[in-house]
């Protein structure tokens, strides 16, 4: 299990794009899996588009900024909790 941080700004979350994730300060990182925690805490206003296929994570936390999530056909599947900041 790892903690993945979104560093992609406005971009697409899919099963192959590596430039949008950081793990332990390393970018690029492979996309998260169903056993990884995902954090959206990048400053600013961003749109995250879920790609055509489903993406997975253990837990999803949106704790900063304003994020808009849209889809190109896929869904976010979490195996744990979803935490959203009041400003998201």
HELIX and SHEET records of a PDB file:
SHEET    1   A 5 UNK A  21  UNK A  22  0                                        
SHEET    2   A 5 UNK A   3  UNK A   6 -1                                        
SHEET    3   A 5 UNK A  37  UNK A  40  1                                        
SHEET    4   A 5 UNK A  59  UNK A  62  1                                        
SHEET    5   A 5 UNK A  82  UNK A  84  1                                        
SHEET    1   B 3 UNK A  11  UNK A  13  0                                        
SHEET    2   B 3 UNK A  45  UNK A  50  1                                        
SHEET    3   B 3 UNK A  66  UNK A  71  1                                        
SHEET    1   C 2 UNK A  55  UNK A  57  0                                        
SHEET    2   C 2 UNK A  76  UNK A  78  1                                        
END                                                                             
